Amino acid sequence: MFLETPRLRLRPFVPEDAEAVFRYRRDPDLMRYIPVGADKTIGDTRKLIDWYIAHQEKYGFSKWAVELRQTGELIGDSGLLLLEDGPDFELGYRLAREYWDRGFATECGRAWLEAAFSTFGLQRVVAFAHPEHAASIRVMAKLGKGVREAGALLWHGYRLVLGGLAKLLSS
Ligand SMILES: CC(C)(COP(=O)(O)OP(=O)(O)OC[C@H]1O[C@@H](n2cnc3c(N)ncnc32)[C@H](O)[C@@H]1OP(=O)(O)O)[C@@H](O)C(=O)NCCC(=O)NCCS
């Protein structure tokens, strides 16, 4: 099972991906707006990948590895994860820093939204961004006009922007 976009291939994680994922998740800048912060050891990354794999087994989708179609290089992760308190699934994307600002997160987001509504039968997908995370907010805006702000939401002590990306691609 995988998703393809013009430049990317998205596929479920396997334990062997840990080293490639640790290479970008150890970057504090990359994890600046993410409450858990950077991975300190590859053990942290392995635990996370195990969790992604368990989520995949339970729901049929998860955060997946993002690879460049041209070279096969693993450059990040993207996908849908159940919110801690449910019932919604959150769209997320994270790319190694050298791949920012090339439209890759938007390309991942579009592919996931289409799959969420047409393949996985979801009615709603939510996305969050830290209010100062301009790039992430911009990606949400590019993903659709349905994005709206609900600034009062608190998550791990952060005030967040909540975008309800409901059935954007089919409307
Ligand atoms: C957020 C993130 C996923 C964006 O990925 P990306 O592939 O660079 O996103 P895209 O190229 O599709 O779009 C980025 C947009 O933000 C804009 N942007 C980037 N930095 C910006 C800034 N400081 N201020 C305003 N806009 C900014 C870009 O110009 C682009 O918009 P444009 O296409 O209109 O020019 C990437 O920065 C990342 O991985 N960050 C670390 C992990 C993270 O925070 N993930 C989001 C939370 S789940």
The ligand as an ORCA input file, in Angstrom:
! r2SCAN-3c Opt
* xyz 0 1
  C       6.018     22.989      7.964
  C       6.688     22.180      6.860
  C       6.117     20.764      6.873
  C       6.421     22.851      5.508
  O       6.936     22.008      4.499
  P       7.288     22.562      3.051
  O       7.459     21.394      2.156
  O       8.381     23.545      3.159
  O       5.917     23.314      2.681
  P       5.511     23.873      1.246
  O       6.758     24.129      0.435
  O       4.460     23.007      0.685
  O       4.836     25.269      1.647
  C       5.477     26.161      2.548
  C       4.875     27.550      2.372
  O       5.197     28.347      3.514
  C       5.872     29.508      3.101
  N       6.806     29.870      4.152
  C       7.907     29.233      4.558
  N       8.484     29.865      5.586
  C       7.705     30.938      5.842
  C       7.763     31.973      6.796
  N       8.741     32.043      7.716
  N       6.786     32.927      6.776
  C       5.790     32.862      5.870
  N       5.670     31.882      4.936
  C       6.635     30.940      4.940
  C       6.560     29.110      1.812
  O       6.907     30.244      1.045
  C       5.448     28.273      1.177
  O       4.394     29.082      0.683
  P       4.276     29.447     -0.907
  O       4.164     28.146     -1.639
  O       3.046     30.270     -0.984
  O       5.530     30.179     -1.268
  C       8.253     22.119      7.065
  O       8.707     23.420      7.302
  C       8.655     21.218      8.219
  O       8.855     20.029      8.036
  N       8.788     21.792      9.424
  C       9.151     21.001     10.602
  C       8.046     20.067     11.057
  C       6.751     20.796     11.327
  O       6.751     21.810     12.025
  N       5.660     20.292     10.764
  C       4.366     20.929     10.876
  C       3.634     20.545     12.086
  S       2.831     18.959     11.855
*
